[in-house]
Every structure is written in C-alpha cells, then in structure tokens.
C-alpha cells in the first residue's frame, strides 16, 4: 500500500482545484479555454503541469475514478469498507478492522464520489429519505446523509463473495460431523433459520445450503438486496422495490412472500427476516411448504425465536403470544447458529425445536461449540 505525503498531496490538490476554477472563469489565459477542450481534458492538463510525478495518478483518481478507494477496491481480501465523511476511511481485512491512511481531498470530490456511486447503484438519497441501500460492483452499499448523520455522507460497503460457497469451504468453520447434520436438515426438507450477528456469515452459509439442492428443486428467493445465488435455472428471485420519489409502487418482503406462494415453490428462501413479513412466512410454513430457509439477526437460538415472535406480531398485533408460538412450533423445525470471534467466523450450534411448553421452547442440541 503506497503511503502519500498527505500535506504535499493536499497542497498540490488545492492549487490544482483553484487553477481549474480560474480556468473555468477564463481568468487564466495560459491554459486552453473551455471552448477548446472539455473539462476533463483541462483537469488532466492542469494536473500534469502542476503536480509531482508521484502524486499525479492519485490526484487524477480524485477527479475521474474513486479517489482513495481505488486501492481498496482492487484488494480481494477486503470484505468491508466504512467511510465516515471525507476524512475517515476504514476497512476490514482478515476479519480485523483497520484505518486507511488516505482520504478524500475535498468535499467537492467526496460529494462527486457519492453521486457517482449512487448513480451506478441506482439509488437516491435525499432530504425526504436520507438513507438508501443497493448493489454496487460486488458490494452491498448503504448510504446515509444529513440530517440522519452529522456533517457529511457516511457509507458502508460490504463485499459479496464472487464465488459460490460450498460445504467444502464451510468445513473451515466447523467439522464434518456438524456439516453432515446440516446436510440432513436440507435432505429432510426441514424448515430452518440461519442465525447470527452482523457479518457472521449468514448469507454465505445460506448460499452453501442452496448448492446442495437438486437441479429441479424450484427455489423462490426473497430479499431486499441481491445476494442469494440461485442454485439452478428453474429457480426465481424476487426483490423488493423502494422508491423515495414515489414514482413506483412500494413492494416489501411481506408482499413478495404472498406472491411467492403463487409461483409453485419447492422451497421459499428469505435473505433476511426483518419485519412484519415474518407473520406471512410463518403462515406459509404451516400450510405445507417444506425445506424453507431464512436468515435472522440474533445472538443465539433462543433469542432468535423471541425475535421471530416479535416480528410476527408486528404483522398481526391482534394475535396472542401463544398463537404466534404455536405457529413457530408448527412451521419451524431447526436453527443454525453462527458466530464471529477475533475476526474468525464459525458454526456455533445446531438445534432442533422439540417441545413448546408454557415456559417457552425446548431444544435438542445436535452440535454446539464450547
């Protein structure tokens, strides 16, 4: 990683930016006018004349590509990039978060970067909706702007794996005995949730499970952001539709669960259960749909069912707790729990739901990492 002299780089950049402004105002006669060359040509010429050789590429990247992110985007071992305004960039590599020594050189170019990434991701962030999520290159991108955050834009970029996950790769997280149990979940067409904290690998394990399916099992996948890798050509993916400008209909996961039942699914797969769609998913699971899989943010198997119960009641507040619990017990059979410690992801436990009592659910622990 090349380390720039930030003081010299900033000084040269400010000088170039001022020269460019002067040129646009036609106050600098020694440079070609805007009528003779376009803005990009003008900037390139100014940079080559007024910056040191070692800084030229970096300054040009500030105007024409992704500025300080050019280096990070080329590194395959980097899974996440966090940008807190123009001056603070962090990245995750090998499970550890690190500070990046470079930064954007001005608010002008930083805002231009946000505009470019939003355009390519086809997302809109404005005062009406100061946050948005989308796909950009091989990243899931989340953008926030004031007044939701202070001072400037904040971005989170999480890289999705470009290679299909398999159980062979998942073996590094666990052992063969645990994977055989998980394979049985899939073969027996149990309905189960993959549970874990943020960045614990839920989507990766979900994709590994889907690769175990036959070429004729029709999966209807439902998600907000395109991350699930469909296992075969007979399967279908449904994506939510959000439009802060209200030019298109708003379609959420609850709508898509209802539509999926009309599409002859062998399995319904949900990228993340996060809202009132939990109620419709539970209803689907209790009407004969088998082999369904979803992911859910929770620290363990018990918390996962508490959260699922709460989410279902968001969709049906008139239902009693006991009604929701019976639906969960009727429709869901198992949970896969993942965790992350010191940058390393691993399989924490495999559990079957065995009994529903007045005190809550009871589980059969099939595998647990101590």
C-alpha positions in Angstrom: 0.0 0.0 0.0 1.5 3.3 -1.1 1.7 6.0 1.6 1.4 9.5 0.3 2.8 12.6 1.9 -0.7 13.9 2.8 0.5 17.6 3.3 2.1 17.8 -0.1 -0.7 15.9 -1.7 -3.4 18.2 -0.2 -1.3 21.4 -1.1 -0.9 20.3 -4.7 -4.6 19.3 -5.0 -5.8 22.7 -3.6 -3.6 24.5 -6.1 -4.9 22.4 -9.0 -8.5 22.9 -7.9 -8.0 26.7 -7.8 -6.3 26.7 -11.2 -9.3 24.7 -12.6 -11.8 27.2 -11.1 -9.8 30.1 -12.6 -9.7 28.4 -16.0 -13.5 27.9 -16.0 -13.8 31.6 -15.2 -11.5 32.4 -18.0 -9.1 34.2 -15.7 -6.1 32.2 -16.6 -5.1 32.9 -20.2 -2.1 30.5 -20.4 -4.5 27.5 -20.3 -6.8 26.3 -23.0 -10.3 27.7 -22.8 -13.3 25.6 -22.0 -14.4 26.1 -25.6 -11.3 24.4 -26.9 -11.3 21.4 -24.6 -13.7 19.8 -22.3 -13.4 19.9 -18.5 -11.7 16.5 -18.2 -9.0 17.5 -20.6 -8.5 20.7 -18.8 -8.2 19.0 -15.4 -5.7 16.4 -16.9 -3.5 19.1 -18.3 -3.5 21.1 -15.1 -2.6 18.1 -13.0 0.3 17.1 -15.3 1.7 20.6 -15.2 1.2 21.4 -11.5 1.7 18.2 -9.5 4.7 15.9 -8.7 5.0 12.7 -10.7 4.3 10.5 -7.6 1.0 12.3 -6.9 -0.4 12.6 -10.4 -2.2 9.3 -10.5 -3.6 9.8 -7.1 -4.9 13.3 -7.9 -6.4 12.2 -11.2 -8.2 9.4 -9.4 -9.8 12.0 -7.2 -11.5 13.5 -10.2 -12.1 10.6 -12.6 -12.4 7.3 -10.6 -12.9 6.5 -6.9 -10.1 8.6 -5.2 -8.6 6.9 -2.2 -10.8 3.9 -2.7 -9.1 2.9 -5.9 -6.5 0.8 -4.0 -9.0 -0.8 -1.6 -11.4 -1.8 -4.4 -8.7 -3.8 -6.1 -7.9 -5.9 -3.0 -9.9 -9.1 -2.9 -9.1 -9.8 0.8 -11.0 -6.7 1.9 -14.6 -7.5 2.8 -15.9 -4.2 4.1 -15.2 -0.5 3.7 -16.6 2.1 6.0 -16.5 5.8 5.0 -17.3 8.4 7.7 -17.2 11.6 5.8 -14.3 12.6 3.5 -11.6 12.2 6.1 -12.1 8.8 7.8 -11.9 5.6 5.9 -11.8 2.1 7.5 -11.6 -1.4 6.0 -11.9 -5.0 7.2 -9.3 -7.4 6.2 -9.0 -11.0 7.5 -11.7 -10.2 10.0 -10.0 -7.2 11.5 -11.0 -3.6 11.1 -8.1 -1.2 10.1 -7.8 2.5 9.5 -6.9 3.6 5.9 -4.1 6.3 5.8 -5.6 8.1 2.7 -8.7 10.2 2.5 -10.7 12.3 0.0 -9.0 15.6 -0.8 -12.0 17.9 -0.7 -15.8 17.9 0.0 -16.3 18.6 -3.7 -14.7 15.4 -4.9 -16.2 13.4 -2.0 -19.7 14.5 -2.9 -18.9 13.7 -6.5 -17.9 10.2 -5.4 -21.2 9.8 -3.5 -23.1 10.9 -6.6 -21.3 8.5 -8.9 -21.7 5.5 -6.6 -25.4 6.3 -6.1 -25.9 6.6 -9.8 -24.3 3.3 -10.5 -26.1 1.6 -7.7 -29.4 3.2 -8.9 -30.2 4.6 -5.5 -31.4 8.0 -4.5 -30.5 9.7 -1.2 -32.2 13.0 -0.4 -33.8 15.0 2.4 -37.0 13.1 2.1 -35.2 9.7 2.5 -31.7 10.3 3.9 -30.6 6.7 3.7 -30.7 4.0 0.9 -29.3 0.5 0.2 -28.3 -1.0 -3.1 -25.8 -3.0 -5.1 -22.6 -1.6 -6.5 -20.0 -3.7 -8.3 -19.6 -6.7 -5.9 -20.6 -4.7 -2.8 -23.8 -4.1 -0.9 -23.7 -0.3 -0.4 -25.6 1.6 2.3 -25.6 5.4 2.1 -26.6 7.9 4.8 -26.7 11.7 4.7 -27.6 14.6 7.0 -29.7 15.2 8.9 -29.7 11.5 9.8 -25.9 11.8 10.4 -23.9 14.9 11.2 -21.8 16.9 8.8 -21.5 14.7 5.7 -22.3 11.5 3.9 -21.5 8.1 5.6 -21.2 4.9 3.5 -20.8 1.2 4.3 -19.7 -1.1 1.6 -19.8 -4.9 2.2 -18.4 -7.2 -0.4 -20.4 -10.2 -1.5 -18.5 -13.3 -2.4 -17.9 -13.7 -6.1 -17.5 -17.5 -5.8 -20.3 -19.8 -4.9 -20.0 -21.1 -1.4 -19.9 -24.8 -0.8 -19.9 -27.1 2.2 -16.2 -27.8 1.5 -15.4 -24.2 2.2 -17.7 -24.2 5.2 -15.7 -27.1 6.7 -13.1 -24.5 7.8 -15.8 -23.1 10.1 -16.8 -26.4 11.7 -16.2 -30.2 11.4 -17.6 -32.9 9.1 -20.0 -34.3 11.8 -21.7 -30.9 12.1 -21.9 -30.5 8.3 -23.5 -33.9 8.0 -26.2 -32.8 10.4 -26.8 -29.6 8.4 -26.9 -31.6 5.2 -29.6 -33.8 6.8 -31.6 -30.6 7.6 -31.6 -29.9 3.8 -32.3 -33.5 2.7 -35.2 -34.0 5.1 -36.6 -30.6 3.9 -36.7 -29.1 7.4 -37.7 -25.5 7.7 -34.8 -23.7 9.5 -33.3 -20.4 10.2 -29.6 -19.4 9.9 -29.0 -17.1 12.9 -26.1 -14.9 13.8 -24.8 -11.4 14.4 -23.9 -8.9 11.7 -21.0 -10.2 9.5 -21.1 -13.7 11.0 -21.5 -15.3 7.6 -25.3 -16.0 7.4 -25.6 -15.2 3.6 -22.5 -17.3 2.8 -23.9 -20.4 4.7 -27.3 -19.9 3.1 -25.7 -20.0 -0.4 -23.8 -23.1 0.6 -27.0 -24.8 1.6 -28.6 -23.9 -1.7 -25.8 -25.5 -3.6 -26.8 -28.9 -2.1 -30.2 -28.8 -3.9 -31.1 -30.8 -7.0 -31.3 -29.1 -10.4 -35.1 -29.5 -10.4 -35.9 -28.0 -7.0 -37.6 -24.7 -7.6 -36.4 -22.0 -5.1 -38.3 -18.8 -4.8 -35.8 -16.4 -3.1 -37.0 -13.2 -1.5 -34.6 -10.4 -0.4 -34.1 -6.6 -0.2 -30.6 -6.7 -1.7 -29.4 -9.1 -4.4 -27.1 -11.5 -2.5 -28.6 -15.0 -2.8 -27.1 -17.2 -5.5 -29.8 -19.3 -7.1 -29.0 -23.0 -7.3 -30.4 -23.7 -10.7 -32.2 -22.2 -13.7 -35.7 -23.2 -12.6 -35.4 -21.0 -9.5 -36.5 -17.4 -9.2 -35.6 -14.4 -7.2 -38.0 -11.6 -6.0 -36.5 -8.3 -5.0 -38.3 -5.6 -3.0 -39.0 -2.2 -4.7 -38.4 1.1 -2.9 -38.8 4.5 -4.4 -38.3 7.6 -2.3 -39.7 9.7 -5.2 -43.0 7.8 -5.1 -42.9 7.3 -8.8 -43.3 3.5 -8.5 -45.2 1.2 -6.2 -43.6 0.3 -2.9 -43.2 -3.5 -2.7 -41.8 -5.0 0.5 -40.9 -8.5 1.6 -44.4 -9.1 3.0 -45.9 -8.5 -0.5 -43.3 -10.9 -2.0 -44.0 -13.7 0.4 -47.6 -13.6 -0.6 -46.7 -13.6 -4.3 -44.2 -16.5 -3.9 -47.0 -18.9 -2.9 -48.5 -18.5 -6.4 -45.2 -19.4 -8.1 -45.1 -23.1 -7.3 -42.1 -23.1 -4.9 -40.5 -26.3 -3.7 -38.7 -24.1 -1.2 -39.1 -20.5 -0.1 -35.9 -18.8 0.9 -35.7 -15.4 2.6 -32.4 -13.5 2.6 -33.3 -11.9 6.0 -36.4 -12.0 8.1 -36.5 -8.4 9.5 -40.1 -7.2 9.7 -43.8 -7.9 9.6 -43.2 -10.4 6.7 -42.4 -12.9 9.5 -46.1 -13.4 10.0 -46.8 -14.3 6.4 -43.7 -16.5 6.3 -44.9 -18.4 9.3 -48.3 -18.9 7.7 -46.7 -20.3 4.6 -44.6 -22.7 6.7 -47.7 -24.0 8.4 -49.5 -24.7 5.2 -47.3 -27.5 3.8 -44.3 -25.7 2.5 -41.2 -27.6 3.4 -37.4 -27.1 3.1 -37.7 -23.3 3.6 -34.7 -21.4 4.8 -34.2 -17.8 6.1 -31.6 -15.8 8.0 -32.2 -13.7 11.1 -30.1 -11.4 13.2 -29.8 -12.8 16.7 -27.0 -13.9 19.0 -28.3 -17.5 19.7 -31.2 -19.9 19.1 -33.4 -18.7 22.0 -33.1 -15.1 21.2 -33.8 -15.9 17.5 -37.3 -17.3 18.4 -38.1 -14.4 20.7 -37.2 -12.0 17.9 -39.2 -14.1 15.3 -42.2 -13.9 17.6 -41.9 -10.2 18.0 -41.5 -9.6 14.2 -44.6 -11.8 13.5 -46.7 -9.7 16.0 -45.7 -6.6 14.1 -47.6 -8.1 11.2 -50.5 -9.3 13.4 -50.7 -7.2 16.6 -54.1 -8.8 17.4 -52.6 -12.2 17.7 -51.8 -13.6 21.2 -48.3 -14.7 22.1 -49.5 -18.2 22.4 -50.8 -18.2 18.9 -47.5 -17.0 17.4 -45.6 -19.5 19.4 -47.8 -22.4 18.1 -47.3 -21.1 14.6 -43.5 -21.1 15.1 -43.6 -24.6 16.6 -45.8 -25.9 13.7 -43.7 -24.3 10.9 -40.1 -24.2 12.1 -38.0 -27.3 13.0 -34.4 -26.2 13.4 -31.9 -23.4 13.8 -28.3 -23.0 12.7 -26.3 -20.5 14.8 -23.2 -18.8 13.6 -20.8 -16.5 15.5 -17.6 -14.5 15.0 -14.7 -14.1 17.4 -11.4 -12.2 16.8 -12.2 -11.9 13.1 -12.9 -15.7 12.7 -16.4 -16.9 11.7 -17.5 -20.3 12.9 -20.5 -22.6 13.4 -21.7 -22.1 17.0 -24.5 -24.6 17.2 -27.2 -26.8 15.5 -30.6 -27.1 17.3 -33.9 -28.8 16.7 -37.1 -27.4 18.3 -38.6 -30.4 20.2 -41.3 -29.0 22.5 -43.4 -26.0 23.2 -44.3 -25.6 26.9 -45.8 -22.7 28.9 -42.3 -21.6 29.8 -41.2 -21.5 26.1 -39.5 -23.7 23.5 -37.3 -26.6 24.3 -34.4 -27.7 22.1 -32.4 -30.8 21.2 -28.8 -29.7 20.9 -27.3 -31.6 17.9 -24.0 -29.8 17.9 -22.6 -27.0 20.0 -19.1 -25.4 20.0 -18.0 -24.8 23.6 
